[in-house]
Structures are given as structure tokens and as C-alpha cells.
Amino acid sequence: MDAKTIRSIQAPIKQKYNDDPKSAVVTLRASGKTGENLSCKVDTGKAIVEAGLHPATGGSGLQACSGDMLLEALAACAGVTLNTVATAINIQLESAEVIAEGDLDFRGTLGVSKEVPVGFREIRLHFNLKTSANTDEISALLRLTERYCVVYQTLKAGNQVKVSHTV
């Protein structure tokens, strides 16, 4: 895909959202069903992923870990955004690797220490780029990728999560 093609695809969508801002609000949804051996099966829309405990909390390692899935979502979103932005601003990427990693102290999630928070202490996002773009172009590419990456911006903002239930 080239810049002209991506612009022609997105132009009518952007116009629609300018004309009708409410049409730009889309609710994404994920659901999972609990299963055997402390698992939860999540339908991704493309496949069903069975998530389970991380080995550091007693899991077998045979199931996906939700913490890994969070980092995978960040890497995927950042990679798609990077590729789209590069295309839109005419930066040729020979290749690009996106690495998302985060540090967890499992004493928090296992209740070993109430002083240790549950969740990632820090998440790092790194890009290995192979390109002939100059330093200013690369800076713009990364700045725009951060700006438009949905998962990155959601994590960075620390959005409120509302919890409800039915019985």
C-alpha cells in the first residue's frame, strides 16, 4: 500500500467523522468464558485463545498469559500504527520490529505482600527500524506512532475501568 491509497481509503471515513462525530464512537468488545484448570477462553474474532495462569503464579505455561496478551496487543497496535504512519508520510521501512516488555512482581498478584502493587511496574516499547529515513523523519514517525497508537495511549492515560456484574 502507498500513501495515496491509504489517504483515499481514509479520506471518506475522516469526512464522515467530521460531519457526524457520533459515528466515530465505536464500542469494541472482548469476552471470555471460564473453563477447566483455571482457564478462560477468549474469542478474538479470529481464533479462540485459552488463557491461564502464568508459570510464575502456578500455571503450566501451556496457556496464554493475559499479561503477555496485553503486551502483544501493544506490540501489534504499535506495529500497525507505525506501518500506517510510515506509509502515510512516505517513509520506506525495509523492516521494523516492535518489542513490548513489562516488569511484574508476582508477590502482589499472589497476595504475598500487600505492599507490592498488582500489575506491571513498567512497560517498555522499543522499535528496531531498518530504513534509509533521516533522523528527523524517524523522530516524526515515532512521535506520530505514539500519538495515534490506541493501545499505547490507553495504557499511558490510565483510563478508568468500570466493573459490573449480573447473577
N, C-alpha and C positions, 0 to 999 in steps of 0.2 A: 504494500500500500504506500502511496505517496501523499505529500501534503495536500495536493489538490483534491485527491479522493477523500481523505478524512474530512477536509473542510466542506466538501459537497455533501457528505453524509451528515455531518453535524449541523450545518447551517440551518436546515428547516427545523431541526429539533430545537436549536437555540432560539430561533424565531418564535416557535410555538411557546416556549417557556417565557420569553419576553412578553408575548401577547397575553398569555394566561399563566401567571406564576403558580397557581394552584396545581396545574398539570405537571409541574416539575417535582412535586412531592410524591414519592413512591415508597410504599412500605415493603421492605424486604423481610422475608420470614425464613426461619430455620426451625425445624422441630426434630425431636428425638424421642425414642421410646426405650425405657429401661428394659434390660434383658438379663440374661443369666451371667453369673460370675462378675457382678458389679459393673456391668457394661451398659452402654447407651448407644442405640443405633440411630445415626443421624442421616437423614435423606438429604443429600447435597443437591438434588435435582439432576445430577449426572451419574451418581452412584450412591450406594449406601455405605457409610463408614461406621465401623463399630469402634467406639471409643471406650477406653478403660483406664484403670489406674496406671500412672507412670511407675516404672520399676522402683523408683526411689520412695514410693509410698506402698509398695507391696504388689504392684502389677506384674504381669508376666512379660510385658514388652511385646506381646503378640497383637495388641490392640493399639489403635491410635491414641495418643495422649492429647487432651484438649488444649494444653499449653503449647504443644507442638503445632496443633491446628491453628491456634491464634497467630503464631509466628509465620506459619505457612500462608495464612491469609494476608498478613502484612507483606511478605515477600512477593506473593502473587500480585497483589494490588499495586505495590510499588513498581514491579516489573512491567505490568501492563501500562501503568501511567507513564513510566519512563519511556517505553517504546512509543506510545502515542504522542507524547510531547516531542520526542526526538523527531518523529515523522512530521509533526505539525510545524516545527521550526527548522526543518531541513538539516538536521544533524544526522549524519550517517553513523550508525553503530555497527561495527563489524561483529561485535559480540558484547553482551552485558550479562553479568551475573549479579544477582541480588541476594544478599545474605542477611537474614534477620536472626538475631540471637538474643536471649534474655537469661538473666540470672534469677533463680528461685532458691529460697531457703525453705526446704520442706518441713522444718521444725514448726513453721507457722500453720501449714495446712494439716499437719498431723496432730496439732494441739500439744506438741512437746513443750513449746514456750509461748506464752501469751504475749511476750514482748516482741516476738518476731512476727512481722506482718505477713498475711496470706497474700500471695500474688508475686508478680515479678518485681524485683527491686529496681531493675534497669533493663531496658530493651535497646538494642543497638541495631542500626540499619546501615549496611555497607554496600557500596556499588563497586564492582570491578568492571571497568569500562575499557573496551578496545575501540578506539575511534581516532580519527585524524582531526577532530574538533579542537579548537584552541581553548585556552584556559577560561576566557570569558564566556564562550559558548557552553562549555561544560558547567560552569557556575550557574548560568541561566537554566540549563537543562535540569540540574539538581534542585535549584530553587523552585522551579515550576512543578517538578515531580513532587516535592514535599507539599507544595501548595494545593495540588489537585488530587493527591492520593487519599481516598476516602478512609481507608483503614488507619493510615498514619495520622491523619487529622483527628479521627475519632479517639484514638489512643492518647494523642497529645492533649486534647481538650479535656479528657477525663469526664466524658458525658455521664449524666445521671442515668442510672438503670432502675427502672421501676419493676417491682416484683409483685405478682398477684397469684392467686390460686383458685381452683374450684375443687369441690369434693363431690 
